[in-house]
Amino acid sequence: MGKRNKAYSLTLASTTLLLLLIIFSSTGLVAATQNDLSAEYAYVPNEKSNTVSVINTTTDTVISTIPVGNVPVGVAVSLDGTKVYVTNFGNDDFPGRNVSIIDTATEEVTSINVEEGRPGKPSGVAVYPYEQKAYVAKLLNEKIRAVDLSTNEVSDIHVGTDPRGVAITPEGSKVYVANTGSNTVSVIDTATNSVIKTVGVGEAPYGVAVNKNGTKVYVTNSGSDTVSIIDTETKKVIGQPISVGTCPSGLGQFIGSVPGSRVETRTTLDLSLSPSQSSAWGSRALTATVTATSKVAEKPSGTVTFMEGATPIGTKTLSNGQAILETSSLSKGNHSIIARYKGDNNFRPSTSSNFPLTIEDISSRKSILEHPIVSGVILAVVGSIISLLLYIIKKKYGSVEIL
């Protein structure tokens, strides 16, 4: 299981795009033209860094990076674009058990637990279009957990072995689950939260997607390098499996239109002398600078949170587009810091790149004159200068008497 999971992980980034192009072109959320105030955004899980990259699909640039849980893999954007759901798969040592929920307006992250018992390694996720239900595949437990996001009521649905990808039909009546370990797709009726059909497909089905009209379901078979097509009316595989590349995958729909017209921002982080100059040596400070990516007269306002990994280390208010954090509160050693601008009514959130920082022990620098080597050198220099002066005086006046 571990080796197979790692193989899927390595190929996820390179093979997901082909299948997801089918999904995204069929959602009906894609606008023909966009500007930077009303754009679509791709939310891409980064398994190895435990983050989600936010990409403006109009400008094709990463505008923010959001810390989430351990080994994020599956993702789904809600129909209204206000929330993004990310499954935290975990690893063999620390299997995952929760789903991170990103608020697209503020990029604040909350989470829901999808397993009270042993960890289930949540993988695929789909969001019900209207009643805000989430369907999460739990790989280790052979279940789909249906979560009512308004009441937090849950229902576990038994499916096949090693469920991975999850997709929901446009009207929300059926959920399709790719069962990697049993080479099947489970069809769930959302009205009863029960499996009404099990369809045999190719080897090791991984990702699943529904077309725009809800008439066909596409299933990537990672073990047989094919894509199976299921007719949603007959619940049967139609035609031959479509041959594709090696180990096709694909987990989730990660592009959605985010509501609201706000200017995008860019946040950078740098090290400078502290404005307080609290010591003779000059203390250091982290300066976050937030700028608008469009030409606007107003400067971003609000707050910036400085973070080390997922841990906040300080929140500061922007002044003239900058927020400053003294580094004196950080422990001695190496750090990797990011700055997260939370946005306001006129500007979108953004996150800086990681900034490497080494904090030295400045106590020794404050008392450097007391260091035996330094003090010895200083005494030697002073002694040499005195001796030289005495020699010059003696040469000129013949003798010197020191009182």
C-alpha positions in Angstrom: 0.0 0.0 0.0 2.7 2.5 1.0 4.7 2.0 -2.2 1.6 2.3 -4.4 0.5 5.4 -2.6 4.0 7.0 -3.2 3.9 6.1 -6.9 0.5 7.8 -7.2 1.8 10.8 -5.4 4.8 11.2 -7.7 2.7 11.1 -10.8 -0.2 13.2 -9.5 1.0 16.6 -10.6 2.0 15.6 -14.1 -1.1 13.5 -15.0 -3.9 15.4 -13.2 -4.2 18.2 -15.7 -5.5 16.2 -18.7 -8.5 14.8 -16.8 -9.2 18.1 -15.0 -9.4 20.0 -18.3 -12.5 17.9 -18.9 -13.9 18.8 -15.5 -13.2 22.5 -15.6 -14.5 23.1 -19.1 -17.7 21.5 -18.1 -18.5 23.2 -14.8 -20.2 26.2 -16.4 -18.2 28.4 -14.0 -15.5 29.3 -16.6 -16.0 32.8 -17.9 -15.0 33.7 -21.5 -13.0 36.8 -20.4 -11.7 37.8 -17.1 -9.9 40.8 -15.5 -7.8 40.9 -12.4 -10.8 42.1 -10.3 -13.1 39.1 -11.3 -11.0 36.1 -12.1 -11.0 32.3 -11.7 -8.5 30.8 -9.4 -6.9 27.4 -9.3 -6.3 25.9 -5.9 -3.4 23.3 -6.2 -2.5 21.1 -3.3 1.3 20.7 -2.7 1.8 17.3 -1.0 5.4 17.8 0.1 5.0 21.3 1.5 1.6 21.0 3.1 0.3 24.0 1.3 -2.2 25.1 -1.4 -1.0 27.4 -4.2 -3.6 29.9 -5.4 -3.2 30.6 -9.2 -4.9 33.4 -11.1 -5.9 31.5 -14.3 -6.1 34.7 -16.3 -2.5 35.9 -15.6 -1.2 32.3 -14.8 0.6 33.5 -11.7 0.7 32.3 -8.1 -0.8 35.0 -6.0 -0.8 33.2 -2.6 0.3 30.1 -0.7 -1.9 28.8 2.0 -0.7 26.4 4.8 -3.1 23.5 5.3 -2.8 20.0 6.8 -0.4 17.1 6.4 0.0 15.9 2.8 -3.0 17.6 1.0 -4.2 15.7 -2.1 -7.9 16.1 -2.9 -9.6 19.5 -3.5 -13.1 20.8 -4.4 -14.3 24.4 -4.9 -17.9 25.1 -3.8 -20.3 26.1 -6.5 -20.6 29.7 -5.2 -16.8 30.0 -5.0 -16.7 31.0 -1.3 -15.0 27.8 0.1 -12.3 25.4 -1.0 -12.2 21.9 0.6 -8.8 20.2 0.8 -8.3 16.6 2.1 -5.2 16.0 4.2 -4.2 12.5 3.3 -1.3 12.2 5.8 1.4 9.5 5.5 2.2 6.0 6.7 3.5 7.4 10.1 0.7 10.0 10.6 -2.4 9.0 8.5 -4.7 11.9 8.0 -8.2 12.3 9.4 -9.4 15.9 8.5 -10.3 18.2 5.7 -9.1 21.8 5.6 -11.7 24.5 4.5 -10.3 27.7 3.0 -12.4 30.8 3.0 -11.6 32.3 -0.4 -12.4 35.9 0.7 -9.9 35.9 3.7 -7.9 32.7 3.1 -8.5 31.8 6.7 -8.4 28.0 7.2 -10.6 25.9 9.4 -10.9 22.1 9.5 -13.4 19.3 10.0 -12.7 15.9 11.3 -13.9 13.1 9.0 -12.9 10.2 11.2 -13.5 9.8 14.9 -12.0 6.3 15.0 -8.7 5.3 13.4 -7.4 7.6 10.8 -8.9 7.1 7.4 -6.5 8.9 5.0 -9.1 11.2 3.3 -8.4 11.4 -0.4 -11.1 12.6 -2.9 -13.7 15.1 -2.0 -16.8 16.5 -3.7 -19.2 19.2 -2.6 -23.0 19.0 -3.1 -24.1 22.0 -5.2 -27.0 23.3 -3.2 -27.3 22.0 0.3 -23.6 22.3 1.1 -22.9 18.6 1.8 -19.3 17.3 1.4 -18.6 13.7 0.4 -15.1 12.6 1.4 -13.4 9.3 0.5 -11.6 7.6 3.4 -9.0 5.3 1.8 -8.2 3.0 4.8 -11.8 2.5 5.9 -13.5 1.7 2.7 -16.1 4.4 3.3 -17.4 7.7 2.0 -18.3 10.2 4.7 -21.2 12.5 3.9 -21.0 15.6 6.0 -23.8 18.1 6.4 -21.9 21.4 6.6 -24.7 23.3 8.2 -25.6 20.8 11.0 -22.3 18.8 11.1 -24.3 15.6 10.9 -22.4 12.8 9.3 -23.2 9.5 7.6 -20.7 6.8 6.6 -21.4 5.0 3.3 -19.6 1.7 2.7 -18.0 1.4 -0.8 -15.2 -0.6 -2.4 -11.6 -1.1 -1.3 -9.3 1.9 -1.2 -11.7 4.7 -2.4 -9.9 7.6 -4.1 -11.6 10.0 -6.5 -15.1 11.4 -5.8 -17.3 13.3 -8.2 -20.9 14.5 -8.0 -23.4 15.1 -10.9 -24.3 18.7 -11.8 -27.7 18.5 -10.1 -26.3 16.7 -7.1 -28.4 13.5 -7.3 -25.5 11.0 -7.6 -21.9 10.6 -6.3 -19.4 8.4 -8.1 -16.5 6.9 -6.2 -13.4 5.3 -7.8 -12.4 2.2 -5.7 -8.7 1.7 -6.4 -8.3 -1.6 -4.7 -11.4 -3.3 -6.1 -11.4 -2.0 -9.7 -14.9 -0.6 -9.4 -16.9 2.6 -9.2 -19.6 2.9 -6.5 -22.7 5.0 -7.4 -24.3 6.7 -4.4 -27.8 8.1 -4.3 -27.5 11.4 -2.3 -31.1 11.3 -1.3 -30.6 8.1 0.7 -26.8 8.2 1.1 -26.6 4.6 -0.1 -24.8 2.7 -2.9 -27.3 1.8 -5.6 -24.8 0.4 -8.2 -21.3 -0.9 -8.4 -19.7 -0.7 -11.9 -16.6 -2.7 -12.9 -13.9 -0.6 -14.7 -10.2 -0.8 -15.5 -7.3 -1.6 -13.1 -6.8 0.6 -10.1 -9.3 3.4 -10.8 -8.1 6.6 -9.3 -9.8 9.8 -10.5 -13.4 10.4 -11.5 -15.2 13.3 -13.3 -18.7 14.0 -14.6 -19.3 15.8 -17.9 -21.3 19.1 -18.2 -24.6 17.5 -18.9 -24.2 14.8 -16.3 -24.6 12.0 -19.0 -21.1 10.5 -18.8 -18.6 9.7 -16.0 -14.9 9.5 -16.9 -12.7 7.3 -14.7 -8.9 7.2 -14.8 -7.5 3.7 -14.4 -4.0 4.2 -13.0 -3.1 0.5 -13.2 -4.1 -0.1 -16.8 -3.3 3.3 -18.3 -6.8 3.8 -19.6 -9.9 5.9 -19.0 -13.3 4.2 -18.7 -16.6 6.0 -19.6 -19.8 5.2 -17.7 -23.2 6.1 -19.1 -25.0 7.7 -16.1 -28.4 6.5 -17.3 -27.6 2.8 -17.7 -24.8 2.8 -15.1 -22.7 0.7 -17.5 -19.3 1.2 -19.2 -19.7 2.3 -22.8 -17.3 1.6 -25.7 -13.6 0.6 -25.1 -11.5 2.2 -22.5 -9.5 5.0 -23.8 -5.7 4.5 -23.7 -3.8 7.4 -22.1 -0.4 8.0 -20.5 1.3 6.0 -17.7 -0.5 5.9 -14.3 -3.3 8.5 -14.9 -4.7 10.0 -11.8 -6.7 13.2 -11.0 -8.3 14.1 -7.7 -10.9 16.8 -7.6 -12.0 20.1 -9.1 -9.7 22.8 -8.1 -10.8 25.8 -10.2 -13.7 28.1 -9.3 -14.9 31.7 -9.7 -14.4 33.6 -6.5 -17.1 36.2 -5.8 -16.5 39.9 -5.2 -14.5 42.5 -7.1 -11.3 43.2 -5.3 -7.8 44.2 -6.5 -5.1 41.4 -6.2 -2.1 42.1 -4.1 1.5 41.0 -3.8 3.3 40.5 -0.5 7.1 40.5 -0.1 9.2 40.0 2.9 12.6 41.5 3.7 15.0 42.0 6.6 16.0 45.5 7.7 17.3 47.5 10.7 14.6 47.9 13.3 13.1 51.5 13.5 13.5 51.4 17.3 17.3 50.9 17.1 17.1 49.4 20.6 20.7 48.6 20.9 24.1 49.9 19.9 24.4 47.1 17.4 21.0 47.8 15.9 18.3 45.2 16.2 16.7 43.6 13.1 13.1 43.5 11.9 11.1 41.7 9.2 9.3 44.1 6.9 6.3 42.9 4.9 5.4 45.1 2.0 2.0 44.8 0.4 1.4 46.3 -3.1 -1.5 46.2 -5.5 -0.9 44.4 -8.8 -3.1 46.9 -10.6 -2.6 50.7 -10.9 -4.8 52.1 -8.1 -4.3 55.2 -6.0 -5.3 53.5 -2.7 -2.8 51.4 -0.8 -3.7 48.1 0.8 -4.8 48.4 4.5 -5.5 45.9 7.2 -3.1 43.4 8.9 -0.3 41.1 8.1 0.3 37.9 10.0 3.9 36.6 10.2 4.1 32.8 10.3 6.6 30.0 10.7 5.1 27.1 9.0 1.4 27.1 10.1 2.3 28.8 13.4 1.6 32.6 13.7 4.4 34.5 15.4 2.9 38.0 15.2 0.3 40.1 13.6 1.0 43.7 12.6 -1.1 46.5 11.1 -0.1 47.9 7.7 1.2 51.5 7.7 1.8 53.0 4.2 1.7 49.5 2.8 4.2 48.0 5.2 4.1 45.9 8.4 7.1 45.4 10.7 7.9 42.6 13.1 10.9 42.8 15.5 13.0 39.6 15.3 13.9 39.9 19.0 11.0 37.6 19.8 12.4 34.7 17.7 14.6 32.0 19.2 18.3 31.5 18.3 18.7 29.4 15.2 17.3 29.0 11.7 13.8 30.0 10.7 11.6 30.1 7.6 9.1 32.9 7.7 6.1 33.9 5.5 3.9 36.9 5.7 0.2 36.6 5.0 -1.8 39.7 4.1 -5.5 39.1 5.1 -7.0 41.6 2.7 -9.7 44.1 3.2 -12.9 45.3 1.4 -10.9 46.5 -1.6 -7.9 44.2 -1.8 -7.5 40.4 -2.0 -5.3 38.4 0.4 -1.8 37.4 -0.6 1.2 35.5 0.9 4.9 36.1 0.6 7.5 33.5 -0.4 9.4 31.7 2.4 12.1 33.9 3.9 15.1 32.1 5.4 16.3 33.8 8.6 19.1 33.0 11.0 18.9 34.5 14.5 22.2 34.8 16.3 22.9 35.2 20.0 23.5 38.9 20.3 24.3 38.8 24.0 27.9 38.0 23.1 28.0 41.0 20.7 26.8 43.4 23.4 29.7 42.4 25.6 32.3 41.9 22.9 34.7 44.4 24.6 34.8 42.0 27.5 35.9 39.1 25.4 39.5 38.1 26.5 40.9 38.0 23.0 39.3 41.3 21.9 40.3 43.0 25.2 43.9 41.6 24.8 44.2 42.9 21.3 42.9 46.4 22.4 45.4 46.5 25.3 48.3 45.4 23.0 47.4 48.1 20.5 47.1 50.8 23.2 50.4 49.7 24.7 52.2 49.9 21.3 50.8 53.4 20.7 52.1 54.5 24.2 55.5 53.0 23.6 55.8 54.7 20.2 54.9 58.1 21.7 57.5 57.6 24.5 60.1 56.7 21.9 59.4 59.8 19.8 59.5 62.0 22.9 62.7 60.5 24.1 64.4 60.9 20.8 63.4 64.6 20.7 64.0 65.6 24.3 66.6 63.1 25.4 64.7 61.8 28.5 61.2 61.3 29.7 60.1 61.5 33.2 56.7 60.0 33.9 54.9 61.5 36.9 
